[in-house]
């Protein structure tokens, strides 16, 4: 049981990071390294209760990354734009950059 579930959780986390950090190679690389590191740290856990706890944490992390993280991109006006996925009905939120804020003061 443990190995198959761990592999499934690992893959789900990697899919979540690829979706959330698409186009941001630095974040994608760093998140992949961090996911791998966490799984490697717990490779030798044998306690069924601890394995289940770790798997639940992995599922929660995957859900958080998939549903709570949205990448902002710099737009041509010097601000940052966030375009959530379809679950947010295509809304666009623009967050001003530090430079734009300084110009308005």
Secondary structure per residue as TSV (DSSP state, phi and psi in degrees):
chain	resnum	aa	ss	phi	psi
A	1	X	-	360.0	-57.4
A	2	X	H	-51.9	-46.0
A	3	X	H	-66.6	-44.4
A	4	X	H	-64.4	-44.7
A	5	X	H	-66.0	-39.2
A	6	X	H	-64.0	-42.8
A	7	X	H	-64.2	-41.0
A	8	X	H	-63.2	-44.1
A	9	X	H	-64.5	-40.7
A	10	X	H	-60.6	-48.2
A	11	X	H	-64.0	-39.8
A	12	X	H	-62.6	-40.4
A	13	X	H	-64.8	-42.3
A	14	X	H	-64.3	-41.0
A	15	X	H	-61.5	-42.3
A	16	X	H	-62.0	-43.4
A	17	X	H	-68.1	-38.3
A	18	X	H	-62.8	-38.4
A	19	X	H	-70.7	-49.1
A	20	X	H	-72.1	-32.0
A	21	X	T	-109.5	21.3
A	22	X	T	-56.9	131.4
A	23	X	T	87.4	-6.0
A	24	X	-	-117.8	86.1
A	25	X	H	-60.9	-35.6
A	26	X	H	-64.0	-50.8
A	27	X	H	-64.5	-37.9
A	28	X	H	-63.6	-46.0
A	29	X	H	-64.2	-47.6
A	30	X	H	-65.7	-39.4
A	31	X	H	-67.9	-37.2
A	32	X	H	-63.6	-42.8
A	33	X	H	-61.8	-44.0
A	34	X	H	-65.5	-42.3
A	35	X	H	-61.2	-47.9
A	36	X	H	-59.1	-44.8
A	37	X	H	-59.5	-46.3
A	38	X	H	-62.6	-41.2
A	39	X	H	-69.2	-38.8
A	40	X	H	-63.7	-39.4
A	41	X	H	-59.7	-28.6
A	42	X	T	-109.2	15.2
A	43	X	T	-56.7	-36.9
A	44	X	T	-97.2	11.8
A	45	X	-	-67.6	130.5
A	46	X	-	-117.2	-18.3
A	47	X	-	-66.2	122.9
A	48	X	H	-58.8	-40.6
A	49	X	H	-63.8	-42.3
A	50	X	H	-68.4	-38.9
A	51	X	H	-61.3	-45.3
A	52	X	H	-63.7	-39.0
A	53	X	H	-63.5	-44.9
A	54	X	H	-64.8	-40.1
A	55	X	H	-65.0	-39.4
A	56	X	H	-63.9	-41.2
A	57	X	H	-62.0	-39.4
A	58	X	H	-65.6	-41.8
A	59	X	H	-63.7	-41.8
A	60	X	H	-64.2	-41.1
A	61	X	H	-64.0	-41.9
A	62	X	H	-62.6	-43.8
A	63	X	H	-63.1	-45.0
A	64	X	H	-60.6	-49.0
A	65	X	H	-61.3	-42.4
A	66	X	H	-70.6	-35.5
A	67	X	H	-109.9	-16.9
A	68	X	H	-114.1	-11.3
A	69	X	-	-108.3	126.8
A	70	X	-	-130.5	128.2
A	71	X	-	-77.4	134.6
A	72	X	E	-96.4	142.2
A	73	X	E	-122.5	141.1
A	74	X	E	-67.7	130.8
A	75	X	-	-103.7	178.3
A	76	X	T	-68.8	-16.5
A	77	X	T	-89.1	-0.6
A	78	X	S	90.3	6.2
A	79	X	S	-105.4	176.9
A	80	X	E	-109.2	133.4
A	81	X	E	-112.2	138.3
A	82	X	E	-118.8	125.5
A	83	X	E	-119.6	93.8
A	84	X	-	-62.9	161.8
A	85	X	-	-71.7	-177.2
A	86	X	G	-56.1	-26.5
A	87	X	G	-66.9	-12.2
A	88	X	G	-106.0	19.4
A	89	X	T	57.1	29.7
A	90	X	T	71.7	15.1
A	91	X	-	-63.2	149.3
A	92	X	E	-122.4	131.2
A	93	X	E	-117.7	130.0
A	94	X	E	-109.9	126.8
A	95	X	E	-109.4	124.4
A	96	X	-	-67.5	145.4
A	97	X	-	-79.2	167.1
A	98	X	H	-57.1	-40.0
A	99	X	H	-64.5	-41.7
A	100	X	H	-64.4	-40.0
A	101	X	H	-63.1	-43.8
A	102	X	H	-61.3	-38.3
A	103	X	H	-67.1	-28.6
A	104	X	H	-86.3	-9.7
A	105	X	-	-85.7	360.0
